[in-house]
Amino acid sequence: MNISSKGFAVPMVAAAAALVAVLCLGSGGIAPARAETLRVGKVVAQNFGFVPLNVGVAQGYFKKQGLDIDEIDFGGGAKQQQAVAAGSVDIAIGGGTDMAFIAKGVPELAVAAITTSPAFMGYIVGADSTVHSADDLKGKKIGVTTAGSLTRWLVDELNRVKGWGSGGAVPIAIGGQLSTELAALKTHEIDAFIDAPAIGYELETKKDGRLLFPVSDYVHDFDTFVIYATDPLVKKNPDAIRRFLKAWFESVAFMKTHKAETVAITRKITGFSQEVEEREYDLLMAQFSSDGKFDQKGLSKLRSSFTDLKILPSPPDMTKLYTEAYLPKM
């Protein structure tokens, strides 16, 4: 029959639409009138720890949850935190050390741990470098993203573990753009920089550099990467956080059983070779959290890092900086 505003046609259409919605919800799906857009910031673009976002988009996990993702890539933690404070992002994916900014008043809350393994970061040197071990980094200039960042803390922690004090490795803030890091390395503005292991693998294939060692060689039990939700999202749309995290961990589960597809998607982000991304997958895939829960030992080390970096004058109450309330039920 023809649909019109007269008679009983409209009520029948409305009833049919309602039935469809009920059936969708009853089967565990999401049936919003239209997809919501979430502005999601990555602290840097190329780290494998943030690839579940891209996998989830490519495989439709976020779409299934009624979410469209507007990805924004930053060149370090400071820029990302400025965007959070300005209300320019809804979800921020970054380093665990950024939790300190919550205690300083940045309007966000840590809602999931991505990984407790620092293996997602490594020291990278140039092809002509005379540095061949961690001990050779004493007195050398190390490129980090920004002051108060995860990479800055990793250099400080190396100095502490080695007992080098003021004569140890020297952190140099150069931002988180790969092009800037490589330029600083080639001009010897720095002797090494900290970034994703795949960058070292890629430089090795081109004979331009190499991965010296992963950070996990000297740092353990550390909430390295974390997902943050901004306060406005927490207050106005907590269900969007739940749906985002559900899609994220569905993406992680997919990645763990689909190496070829994951490598293909990752290569579109990094531009690295098949061999490089397969090596990175083998190194890191098992280190992803499957449930997003925070590690208490890792949180304790994070708490200490805040004062080590002089971001905070005293260690904060960590229970006020994170929540597990939005994690999917496993």
C-alpha positions as CSV (number, residue, x, y, z in Angstrom):
1,M,0.0,0.0,0.0
2,N,1.0,3.6,-0.3
3,I,2.4,5.2,2.8
4,S,0.7,8.4,3.8
5,S,0.0,10.6,6.9
6,K,-3.7,9.5,6.9
7,G,-5.3,6.4,8.2
8,F,-3.3,3.7,9.9
9,A,-0.3,3.6,7.6
10,V,2.0,5.7,9.8
11,P,1.3,3.8,13.1
12,M,2.0,0.6,11.2
13,V,5.4,2.0,10.0
14,A,6.2,3.2,13.5
15,A,5.4,-0.2,15.0
16,A,7.5,-2.0,12.4
17,A,10.4,0.3,13.1
18,A,10.0,-0.3,16.8
19,L,10.0,-4.0,16.3
20,V,13.2,-3.9,14.3
21,A,14.9,-1.9,17.1
22,V,13.7,-4.4,19.7
23,L,15.0,-7.3,17.6
24,C,18.4,-5.6,17.1
25,L,18.8,-4.9,20.8
26,G,17.6,-8.3,21.8
27,S,20.3,-9.9,19.7
28,G,23.0,-7.7,21.3
29,G,23.3,-5.2,18.5
30,I,23.1,-1.4,18.5
31,A,20.3,0.3,16.7
32,P,20.9,4.1,16.9
33,A,19.1,6.3,14.5
34,R,22.5,7.2,13.0
35,A,26.1,6.6,13.9
36,E,27.7,8.9,16.5
37,T,31.0,10.4,15.6
38,L,33.8,10.2,18.2
39,R,36.9,12.3,17.8
40,V,39.8,9.9,18.7
41,G,43.3,11.2,19.2
42,K,46.5,9.1,18.9
43,V,49.5,10.5,20.7
44,V,51.6,9.4,17.7
45,A,50.4,7.8,14.4
46,Q,52.7,4.9,13.8
47,N,53.0,2.9,17.0
48,F,51.6,-0.6,16.8
49,G,50.0,-0.2,20.2
50,F,47.3,2.0,18.6
51,V,46.6,-0.1,15.6
52,P,43.4,-1.7,17.1
53,L,41.7,1.6,16.3
54,N,42.4,1.2,12.6
55,V,41.7,-2.5,12.6
56,G,38.3,-1.8,14.3
57,V,37.4,0.7,11.7
58,A,38.5,-1.5,8.8
59,Q,36.7,-4.6,10.1
60,G,33.5,-2.7,11.1
61,Y,33.7,-3.2,14.9
62,F,33.1,0.4,15.7
63,K,30.4,0.7,13.1
64,K,28.7,-2.3,14.6
65,Q,28.6,-0.3,17.9
66,G,27.0,2.7,16.2
67,L,30.2,4.7,16.1
68,D,32.1,6.7,13.4
69,I,35.7,7.3,14.2
70,D,37.3,10.7,13.4
71,E,41.0,9.9,13.9
72,I,43.4,12.7,14.9
73,D,47.2,12.1,15.1
74,F,49.3,14.2,17.4
75,G,53.1,14.6,17.6
76,G,53.4,13.9,21.3
77,G,51.6,13.8,24.7
78,A,51.7,17.6,25.3
79,K,49.8,18.4,22.1
80,Q,47.3,15.7,22.8
81,Q,46.6,17.0,26.3
82,Q,46.2,20.5,25.0
83,A,43.6,19.2,22.6
84,V,41.8,17.4,25.5
85,A,41.8,20.6,27.5
86,A,40.4,22.5,24.6
87,G,37.6,20.0,24.0
88,S,38.9,19.0,20.6
89,V,38.8,15.2,21.2
90,D,36.5,12.8,22.9
91,I,38.8,9.8,23.3
92,A,42.6,10.1,23.7
93,I,45.0,7.1,23.2
94,G,48.4,7.8,24.7
95,G,51.0,7.0,27.3
96,G,50.2,5.9,30.9
97,T,52.3,8.8,32.2
98,D,49.7,11.2,30.8
99,M,47.5,10.1,33.8
100,A,49.4,12.8,35.7
101,F,47.7,15.5,33.7
102,I,44.3,14.4,35.2
103,A,45.7,15.2,38.7
104,K,46.7,18.6,37.2
105,G,43.1,19.3,36.1
106,V,43.0,18.1,32.5
107,P,39.3,17.0,32.1
108,E,39.7,13.3,31.3
109,L,39.7,9.9,33.0
110,A,41.7,6.8,32.2
111,V,39.2,4.1,31.2
112,A,41.3,1.1,29.9
113,A,44.8,-0.2,29.8
114,I,46.1,-1.1,26.3
115,T,49.2,-2.9,27.4
116,T,51.4,-3.3,30.5
117,S,54.5,-4.1,28.4
118,P,57.0,-1.5,27.5
119,A,58.1,-3.7,24.6
120,F,56.1,-1.4,22.3
121,M,58.9,1.2,22.6
122,G,62.6,0.8,21.8
123,Y,65.8,2.7,21.4
124,I,66.7,3.3,17.7
125,V,70.1,4.4,16.4
126,G,71.6,5.3,13.0
127,A,73.6,3.0,10.8
128,D,76.9,4.8,11.6
129,S,76.3,4.7,15.3
130,T,79.0,3.5,17.7
131,V,76.3,2.6,20.2
132,H,75.9,-1.1,20.5
133,S,74.4,-1.7,24.0
134,A,72.5,0.1,26.7
135,D,75.8,0.9,28.5
136,D,76.9,2.8,25.4
137,L,74.1,5.3,25.9
138,K,75.7,6.9,28.9
139,G,76.2,10.6,28.1
140,K,74.4,10.3,24.7
141,K,71.5,12.5,23.5
142,I,68.2,10.6,23.3
143,G,65.3,12.0,21.3
144,V,62.0,12.1,23.2
145,T,58.6,13.5,22.3
146,T,58.1,16.2,24.9
147,A,59.0,17.1,28.5
148,G,56.8,15.1,30.9
149,S,56.1,12.4,28.3
150,L,56.4,8.6,28.5
151,T,59.5,8.7,26.4
152,R,61.2,11.2,28.7
153,W,60.4,9.1,31.7
154,L,61.9,6.0,29.9
155,V,65.3,7.9,29.6
156,D,65.1,8.9,33.2
157,E,64.4,5.4,34.3
158,L,67.4,4.1,32.2
159,N,69.6,6.5,34.1
160,R,68.1,5.4,37.4
161,V,68.5,1.7,36.6
162,K,72.1,2.2,35.4
163,G,72.9,4.5,38.4
164,W,74.3,7.1,36.0
165,G,72.9,10.2,37.7
166,S,73.6,13.5,36.1
167,G,76.2,12.0,33.8
168,G,73.7,9.6,32.1
169,A,71.7,9.7,28.9
170,V,70.4,13.2,28.0
171,P,66.7,13.5,26.9
172,I,66.2,16.0,24.0
173,A,62.6,17.0,23.2
174,I,62.1,16.8,19.4
175,G,58.4,15.9,19.0
176,G,56.8,12.6,17.9
177,Q,56.9,12.9,14.1
178,L,58.9,10.2,12.4
179,S,60.3,12.6,9.8
180,T,61.6,14.9,12.6
181,E,63.1,12.0,14.5
182,L,65.0,10.7,11.5
183,A,66.2,14.1,10.5
184,A,67.6,14.7,14.0
185,L,69.3,11.3,13.9
186,K,70.9,11.9,10.5
187,T,72.2,15.4,11.5
188,H,73.5,14.0,14.8
189,E,71.4,16.4,16.8
190,I,70.6,13.2,18.8
191,D,72.4,9.8,19.1
192,A,69.2,7.7,19.4
193,F,65.5,8.1,19.8
194,I,62.7,6.2,21.4
195,D,59.8,5.0,19.3
196,A,58.1,1.9,17.9
197,P,60.4,-1.2,17.2
198,A,59.2,-1.4,13.6
199,I,61.0,1.9,12.9
200,G,64.2,0.2,13.8
201,Y,63.4,-2.8,11.7
202,E,62.6,-0.6,8.8
203,L,65.8,1.4,9.0
204,E,67.7,-2.0,9.2
205,T,66.2,-3.1,5.9
206,K,67.4,0.2,4.3
207,K,70.8,0.0,6.1
208,D,70.0,3.4,7.7
209,G,69.8,2.3,11.3
210,R,68.6,-0.4,13.7
211,L,66.7,-1.2,16.8
212,L,69.2,-1.2,19.7
213,F,66.9,-2.8,22.2
214,P,63.3,-2.8,23.4
215,V,62.5,-0.8,26.5
216,S,61.2,-3.9,28.2
217,D,64.8,-4.9,28.7
218,Y,64.9,-2.7,31.7
219,V,61.3,-1.7,32.5
220,H,58.7,-4.2,33.6
221,D,55.0,-4.1,34.9
222,F,54.2,-0.7,33.6
223,D,50.8,0.6,32.2
224,T,52.5,1.8,29.0
225,F,49.6,2.8,26.9
226,V,46.2,3.9,28.1
227,I,42.8,4.9,26.7
228,Y,41.3,8.1,28.1
229,A,37.8,9.5,27.9
230,T,37.1,13.2,28.3
231,D,35.0,14.5,31.2
232,P,32.2,15.8,28.9
233,L,31.9,12.3,27.3
234,V,31.9,10.6,30.7
235,K,29.1,12.9,32.0
236,K,27.0,13.2,28.8
237,N,27.4,9.9,27.0
238,P,29.0,7.1,29.1
239,D,27.4,4.5,26.9
240,A,29.6,5.7,24.0
241,I,32.6,4.9,26.1
242,R,31.3,1.4,26.7
243,R,30.7,0.8,23.0
244,F,34.1,2.2,22.0
245,L,35.9,-0.1,24.4
246,K,33.8,-3.1,23.3
247,A,34.8,-2.5,19.7
248,W,38.4,-1.9,20.7
249,F,38.8,-5.3,22.5
250,E,36.9,-7.1,19.7
251,S,39.5,-5.6,17.4
252,V,42.3,-6.9,19.7
253,A,40.8,-10.4,19.7
254,F,40.6,-10.3,15.9
255,M,44.2,-9.2,15.6
256,K,45.4,-12.1,17.7
257,T,44.0,-14.6,15.3
258,H,44.4,-12.8,12.0
259,K,48.0,-11.9,11.5
260,A,47.8,-11.3,7.7
261,E,44.9,-8.9,7.9
262,T,46.5,-7.1,10.8
263,V,49.8,-6.7,9.0
264,A,48.1,-5.4,5.9
265,I,46.2,-2.7,7.8
266,T,49.2,-1.7,9.8
267,R,51.3,-1.3,6.6
268,K,48.7,1.3,5.4
269,I,49.5,3.4,8.5
270,T,53.3,3.0,8.6
271,G,54.2,2.3,5.0
272,F,56.7,-0.3,6.2
273,S,57.4,-3.5,4.4
274,Q,55.7,-6.8,4.9
275,E,58.7,-8.3,6.6
276,V,59.0,-5.4,9.1
277,E,55.4,-5.5,10.2
278,E,55.4,-9.3,10.5
279,R,58.4,-9.0,12.8
280,E,56.6,-6.3,14.9
281,Y,53.5,-8.4,15.0
282,D,55.4,-11.4,16.3
283,L,57.2,-9.2,18.9
284,L,54.1,-7.4,20.3
285,M,50.8,-9.0,19.5
286,A,50.8,-11.2,22.6
287,Q,51.5,-8.1,24.8
288,F,48.1,-6.5,24.2
289,S,45.6,-6.5,27.1
290,S,42.5,-8.5,26.3
291,D,40.3,-7.0,29.0
292,G,41.7,-3.5,29.6
293,K,42.2,-3.9,33.3
294,F,44.9,-1.8,35.0
295,D,47.9,-3.6,36.6
296,Q,48.4,-2.5,40.2
297,K,52.2,-2.9,40.0
298,G,52.1,-0.8,36.8
299,L,50.0,1.8,38.5
300,S,52.4,2.0,41.4
301,K,55.3,2.6,39.0
302,L,53.3,5.2,37.2
303,R,52.6,7.0,40.4
304,S,56.3,7.3,41.1
305,S,57.0,8.5,37.6
306,F,54.8,11.6,38.1
307,T,57.1,12.9,40.7
308,D,60.2,11.6,38.9
309,L,59.2,13.8,35.9
310,K,58.3,16.7,38.2
311,I,54.9,16.8,36.7
312,L,53.4,16.6,40.2
313,P,54.9,17.7,43.5
314,S,53.7,14.6,45.3
315,P,52.3,11.2,44.3
316,P,48.5,11.4,43.7
317,D,45.7,9.1,44.7
318,M,45.6,6.8,41.7
319,T,42.0,5.7,42.3
320,K,40.8,9.2,41.2
321,L,42.7,9.0,37.9
322,Y,41.2,5.8,36.4
323,T,38.1,3.6,36.4
324,E,37.3,0.1,35.1
325,A,33.5,0.8,35.1
326,Y,33.2,1.0,31.3
327,L,35.2,-2.1,30.4
328,P,33.2,-4.9,28.6
329,K,32.2,-7.9,30.6
330,M,34.4,-10.8,29.6
